[in-house]
Amino acid sequence: MRMTPETPVRRYRTGLRSDVRMHDVGRLELEADEQVTFTTEGGGEYDVARKEWGFYATPSVNGRLVGFGLRTVVVRNGLGRYFVLLVERGKEDSFERYVRDECLDVMAWLDDDEALARLFDGR
C-alpha cells in the first residue's frame, strides 16, 4: 500500500441542491490482495479490498457492514446518477435531511436479507 497525502488539502464544493463542502486529503494505492479499513468513532468499520480484477467496494452488505452498524442504501440524484451509500445506524435522521436537501431518491436499502430477497427475487 502506498499513501500520498494531498498537500495542500484540496477543498471543493459539491451537491446539486445544497452547499456540501469536501476535503480531499490524499490517495491510497493498493496492490492486488491488499485491504484497507476505514473506521468511525462509534466502532464502525468499512473495508475496501483490491483484487487483480478490480475491487470489493464494500464488505458483505447484509453481514459485516450490519455488524459494524452500517446500513447500505442505493440512491439516485437529479441527474439520474446512482450511488451506494453507507449510513451509520442511529444517524438515519441526518441521512434523511441530506436526502431531502440534495433531492435524492432512495431506491433500495440493502442491509437485510428480506430487502435483498425482494430486490433479487422480483417480489
N, C-alpha and C positions, 0 to 999 in steps of 0.2 A: 504494500500500500504506500502511496505517496500523497502527501497533503501539500497543497500550495495555497498559502494564505492570500487573500485578495487584499493588497496593500496599495493605496488606502482602501478601506471598505467601500464597495460600490453601493450607493444608496439610490433607490429608484421608487417610483410610484406605480401602482398597478390598480386594477379594479375598473370595471365598466361603469359602475354607478357611484361608488364611494372612493374616498382617497385612502387607499391601503399603501402604507409605507413599508418597504422591504429593505433588508441589508444583506448583500451578498458578501459573505465572509471568507469564502475560499472554495477550493476544489479538492476532491478525493479521487485518486486514480487507483482502481483495484485491478489486480491480476485475476485470471481465471481461478475459481475456487477460493476466493477471499471474500470475507464478510466484514461489514462494519455495523455497529449497533448504536442507534441514537436513543437517548434516554430522556425522561421527563422528571421533574421534581417529585412527582407523585409515584415514581417507581415504574412507569410505563417504559416499554422497550419496543423499538422498531428496527428490524434488521433489513439490510439490503445485501444481497449476495450476488457476486459476479460468477457467471459460468462462461465457458468457452463460447457458447451460442448467444449470450446476452445476459440478462439479469432476472433474478427473482426480485420483483419490485416490492413485495411485501411478504412477511411470514404468512402462514395459513390464516385466512380471514375469519374462519369460524373455530379457530383453535388458539394458537399462540397470541394473536392480537387481542382476542377477547380476554384471555388470561391476564394480559397486561393492561386491561382497562381501555382498550382502543376499539372503537366501532368503525367499520368500513362502510362508506357510502359513496355512491356514484351520483354526481350532479352534472347538470348541463347549464352552460351560461347562455346569454342572449345572442351570442354569435354561433350557437349550435356546437360549441366545443364541449367535450366531456372530460371530467376529472374524477379521479379516485382520491377521496379524502379520508383521513383518519381522525375521528372525533374522540377526544378523551371523555370517558364515562364521567358524568357529573358536570360536564361543560356543554351539554346539549343546548341550554338557553343561549349561551354565547354563540354557538354554531347557528342556531335559528336566526339570531339577529344578523349574523353575517350573510346567511342565505337571503334574508329579506332585503338587506342593504344592497347586495350585489345582484338582486333579481335572479337568483339561481333557482333551478327546478331540481328537487330531489327526485332522482329517477328510481333508486333502489338502495335499501340498506342491505348489506351483505354480511351481517355479523352473527347470524344464527342459521341452523340447519333448515328451519322451516322457511325462512326467507329465500335461501338458496334453492330449496326444492321447488318453491313456487316459480322462481325465475327460470330454472333449467328444466323443470318437468312440464312447463306450459300450463300450470294450473292458474 
